[in-house]
Amino acid sequence: MTGILTSDPRMVPNAKPVPAVSYEEASEMAHFGAQVLHPIAMEPAMKANVPVRVKNSYNPSAEGTIITKQDKPEQLVRVD
């Protein structure tokens, strides 16, 4: 894993890394079962506005995912 992915790579082999998400998005993903984060892990960072980077300890050169306060979250999925 190189950060937070678009889906569970065990179920979707071509899951892609997500470069950035908001604290709220990360908390929601954790609450609904994303195993990369514990549901309450974002609370201290959110309160202090400290960025969190999710990385792969086996591949430290990979970018990973940055979790920050985002006024306007990026659109990750578009359905037409």
Contacts in CASP RR format, 6 or more apart in sequence:
PFRMAT RR
TARGET T0000
AUTHOR 0000-0000-0000
METHOD contacts of the structure
MODEL  1
MTGILTSDPRMVPNAKPVPAVSYEEASEMAHFGAQVLHPIAMEPAMKANV
PVRVKNSYNPSAEGTIITKQDKPEQLVRVD
1 9 0 8 1.000
1 36 0 8 1.000
1 56 0 8 1.000
2 17 0 8 1.000
2 55 0 8 1.000
2 56 0 8 1.000
2 59 0 8 1.000
2 62 0 8 1.000
2 63 0 8 1.000
2 64 0 8 1.000
3 17 0 8 1.000
3 18 0 8 1.000
3 36 0 8 1.000
3 54 0 8 1.000
3 55 0 8 1.000
3 56 0 8 1.000
3 62 0 8 1.000
3 64 0 8 1.000
3 65 0 8 1.000
4 17 0 8 1.000
4 18 0 8 1.000
4 21 0 8 1.000
4 26 0 8 1.000
4 29 0 8 1.000
4 34 0 8 1.000
4 36 0 8 1.000
4 54 0 8 1.000
4 64 0 8 1.000
4 65 0 8 1.000
5 15 0 8 1.000
5 16 0 8 1.000
5 17 0 8 1.000
5 18 0 8 1.000
6 12 0 8 1.000
6 15 0 8 1.000
6 16 0 8 1.000
6 17 0 8 1.000
6 18 0 8 1.000
6 76 0 8 1.000
6 77 0 8 1.000
7 15 0 8 1.000
8 15 0 8 1.000
9 15 0 8 1.000
17 62 0 8 1.000
17 63 0 8 1.000
17 64 0 8 1.000
17 65 0 8 1.000
18 65 0 8 1.000
18 76 0 8 1.000
19 63 0 8 1.000
19 64 0 8 1.000
19 65 0 8 1.000
19 66 0 8 1.000
20 65 0 8 1.000
20 66 0 8 1.000
20 67 0 8 1.000
20 68 0 8 1.000
20 70 0 8 1.000
20 74 0 8 1.000
21 29 0 8 1.000
21 65 0 8 1.000
21 66 0 8 1.000
21 67 0 8 1.000
21 70 0 8 1.000
21 73 0 8 1.000
21 74 0 8 1.000
21 76 0 8 1.000
22 67 0 8 1.000
22 68 0 8 1.000
22 69 0 8 1.000
22 70 0 8 1.000
22 73 0 8 1.000
23 42 0 8 1.000
23 45 0 8 1.000
23 46 0 8 1.000
23 67 0 8 1.000
23 68 0 8 1.000
23 69 0 8 1.000
24 73 0 8 1.000
25 73 0 8 1.000
26 37 0 8 1.000
26 42 0 8 1.000
26 52 0 8 1.000
26 67 0 8 1.000
27 37 0 8 1.000
27 39 0 8 1.000
27 42 0 8 1.000
27 43 0 8 1.000
27 46 0 8 1.000
29 36 0 8 1.000
29 37 0 8 1.000
30 36 0 8 1.000
30 37 0 8 1.000
30 38 0 8 1.000
30 39 0 8 1.000
30 41 0 8 1.000
30 42 0 8 1.000
31 39 0 8 1.000
36 54 0 8 1.000
37 54 0 8 1.000
42 52 0 8 1.000
42 67 0 8 1.000
44 50 0 8 1.000
45 51 0 8 1.000
45 52 0 8 1.000
45 67 0 8 1.000
46 69 0 8 1.000
49 69 0 8 1.000
51 66 0 8 1.000
51 67 0 8 1.000
51 68 0 8 1.000
52 66 0 8 1.000
52 67 0 8 1.000
52 68 0 8 1.000
53 64 0 8 1.000
53 65 0 8 1.000
53 66 0 8 1.000
53 67 0 8 1.000
54 64 0 8 1.000
54 65 0 8 1.000
54 67 0 8 1.000
55 62 0 8 1.000
55 64 0 8 1.000
56 62 0 8 1.000
56 64 0 8 1.000
END
